[in-house]
């Protein structure tokens, strides 16, 4: 028996509504991923600004001390490269290395490997937080999301999204079990409690 025309129209509207809701959920999830990525980029920019400011301050101090002393031989009225180099060595405290600005270098960010083969299936039936908890326990310290991603793939974890490292970061950001210790780097909030659970 054929449905009345009103029921077919209602069924089409319901299907359209379900599709709209699914599309909205997908867009909202994508927006959260992009916001997490934007936070990471902002943190990187802040670090670059700090490094730039420290370097500019060191250059200014160096030039001020050399030009203020007036002890240079150049006919142009500016110190030569050799005189600047000598002033830098005088300004560097013993044991601090060479150069005006001794800035602590950030650890190298691990690369995302495209050709990772699963070495086991231990993460196959786990969620991202469950699998990452195991990884961080074994590591005994924080890991960058790129390294977490690589190790999850080695453990047989199957990612479904287009941006898996962002998915990892968003998942860990939302979970109170983890804390962000550096841009893109996470650790367990409480290591002793994690061992007991």
C-alpha positions as CSV (number, residue, x, y, z in Angstrom):
1,X,0.0,0.0,0.0
2,X,1.3,3.4,-1.0
3,X,1.9,6.1,1.6
4,X,-0.2,9.2,1.4
5,X,1.7,12.2,-0.2
6,X,1.9,14.0,3.2
7,X,3.7,11.1,4.8
8,X,6.3,11.0,2.0
9,X,6.9,14.7,2.3
10,X,7.3,14.4,6.1
11,X,9.7,11.5,5.7
12,X,11.8,13.6,3.3
13,X,11.8,16.5,5.8
14,X,12.9,14.2,8.6
15,X,15.7,12.8,6.5
16,X,16.8,16.3,5.5
17,X,16.7,17.3,9.2
18,X,18.9,14.4,10.1
19,X,21.4,15.2,7.4
20,X,21.5,18.9,8.4
21,X,22.1,17.9,12.1
22,X,24.9,15.5,11.0
23,X,26.5,18.1,8.8
24,X,26.3,20.7,11.7
25,X,27.9,18.2,14.1
26,X,30.7,17.6,11.6
27,X,31.3,21.3,11.1
28,X,31.2,21.9,14.9
29,X,33.8,19.1,15.4
30,X,36.0,20.6,12.6
31,X,35.7,24.1,14.2
32,X,36.9,22.6,17.5
33,X,39.9,21.0,15.7
34,X,40.7,24.3,14.0
35,X,40.5,26.2,17.3
36,X,42.9,23.7,18.9
37,X,45.3,24.2,16.0
38,X,44.9,28.0,16.3
39,X,45.8,27.8,20.0
40,X,48.9,25.8,19.1
41,X,49.9,28.4,16.4
42,X,49.4,31.3,18.9
43,X,51.7,29.6,21.4
44,X,54.3,29.2,18.7
45,X,54.0,32.9,17.7
46,X,54.3,33.9,21.4
47,X,57.6,31.9,21.6
48,X,58.9,33.5,18.4
49,X,58.0,37.0,19.8
50,X,59.9,36.2,23.0
51,X,62.9,35.0,21.1
52,X,62.8,38.1,18.8
53,X,62.5,40.4,21.8
54,X,65.4,38.8,23.6
55,X,67.6,38.9,20.5
56,X,66.8,42.5,19.9
57,X,67.6,43.4,23.5
58,X,70.9,41.5,23.3
59,X,71.9,43.3,20.1
60,X,71.0,46.7,21.6
61,X,73.0,46.0,24.7
62,X,76.0,44.9,22.7
63,X,75.9,47.9,20.3
64,X,75.3,50.3,23.2
65,X,78.3,49.0,25.1
66,X,80.6,49.0,22.1
67,X,79.5,52.4,20.6
68,X,79.3,53.9,24.1
69,X,82.9,53.0,24.8
70,X,84.1,54.7,21.6
71,X,87.1,52.2,21.5
72,X,86.9,51.3,17.8
73,X,89.2,52.0,15.0
74,X,86.8,52.3,12.0
75,X,86.8,55.5,10.1
76,X,83.1,55.3,9.5
77,X,82.3,55.9,13.2
78,X,80.9,52.4,13.6
79,X,82.6,49.3,15.1
80,X,84.0,46.7,12.7
81,X,82.8,43.1,12.8
82,X,86.0,42.0,14.6
83,X,85.4,44.7,17.3
84,X,81.8,43.5,17.7
85,X,83.0,39.9,18.0
86,X,85.5,40.9,20.6
87,X,82.8,42.8,22.6
88,X,80.5,39.8,22.4
89,X,83.2,37.5,23.9
90,X,83.8,40.0,26.7
91,X,80.0,40.3,27.4
92,X,79.5,36.5,27.6
93,X,79.8,35.1,31.2
94,X,82.2,32.2,31.6
95,X,80.5,28.8,30.8
96,X,77.6,30.4,29.0
97,X,78.7,29.7,25.4
98,X,79.1,32.3,22.7
99,X,76.8,35.0,21.5
100,X,74.8,37.8,23.1
101,X,71.5,36.0,23.7
102,X,71.6,32.6,25.3
103,X,68.0,31.4,24.7
104,X,67.0,27.9,25.8
105,X,66.3,26.0,22.6
106,X,63.0,24.2,22.2
107,X,63.1,20.5,21.8
108,X,62.9,19.3,18.2
109,X,59.2,18.6,17.2
110,X,58.9,14.9,16.1
111,X,57.8,14.4,12.5
112,X,54.6,12.7,11.5
113,X,55.6,9.5,9.7
114,X,53.4,8.6,6.8
115,X,54.7,5.0,6.4
116,X,54.1,3.7,9.9
117,X,53.2,0.0,10.0
118,X,51.2,-1.5,12.8
119,X,53.6,-3.6,14.9
120,X,50.8,-4.9,17.2
121,X,47.0,-4.6,17.7
122,X,47.1,-3.4,21.3
123,X,45.4,-0.1,20.7
124,X,42.9,-1.4,18.1
125,X,39.9,-1.5,20.5
126,X,40.8,1.5,22.6
127,X,39.9,5.2,22.6
128,X,42.5,7.9,22.1
129,X,42.6,8.8,25.9
130,X,42.9,5.1,26.9
131,X,45.7,4.4,24.4
132,X,47.6,7.6,25.3
133,X,47.3,6.9,29.0
134,X,49.2,3.6,28.4
135,X,51.8,5.4,26.2
136,X,52.5,8.1,28.7
137,X,52.8,5.6,31.5
138,X,55.3,3.6,29.5
139,X,57.2,6.8,28.5
140,X,57.4,8.1,32.0
141,X,57.1,11.7,30.8
142,X,55.4,13.9,28.2
143,X,55.1,13.3,24.5
144,X,54.4,15.5,21.5
145,X,51.1,14.8,19.6
146,X,53.1,13.8,16.5
147,X,55.0,11.1,18.4
148,X,51.8,10.0,20.1
149,X,50.2,9.7,16.7
150,X,53.2,7.6,15.4
151,X,53.1,5.3,18.4
152,X,49.3,4.9,18.2
153,X,49.7,3.8,14.6
154,X,52.4,1.3,15.6
155,X,50.0,-0.1,18.1
156,X,47.3,-0.7,15.5
157,X,45.1,2.3,16.3
158,X,42.7,3.2,13.4
159,X,42.1,6.9,12.8
160,X,39.0,7.9,10.9
161,X,39.4,11.7,10.6
162,X,41.4,13.7,8.0
163,X,43.5,15.4,10.7
164,X,44.5,12.7,13.1
165,X,47.1,14.7,15.1
166,X,44.5,17.5,15.6
167,X,42.1,14.8,16.8
168,X,44.6,13.6,19.3
169,X,45.3,17.1,20.6
170,X,41.6,18.0,20.9
171,X,40.9,14.7,22.6
172,X,43.7,15.2,25.2
173,X,42.8,18.9,25.7
174,X,39.2,17.9,26.6
175,X,40.2,15.1,29.0
176,X,41.1,16.1,32.6
177,X,43.4,13.1,32.8
178,X,46.0,15.0,30.7
179,X,47.7,18.4,30.9
180,X,49.4,20.4,28.2
181,X,53.1,21.0,29.2
182,X,54.3,22.7,26.0
183,X,52.8,23.5,22.6
184,X,51.5,20.2,21.2
185,X,53.0,18.2,24.2
186,X,50.9,16.4,26.8
187,X,51.5,14.5,30.0
188,X,49.4,12.7,32.6
189,X,48.0,15.0,35.3
190,X,48.8,12.6,38.1
191,X,51.3,9.9,37.5
192,X,50.9,8.1,40.8
193,X,47.1,8.0,40.4
194,X,47.4,6.8,36.9
195,X,49.5,3.8,38.1
196,X,46.9,2.9,40.6
197,X,44.0,3.0,38.1
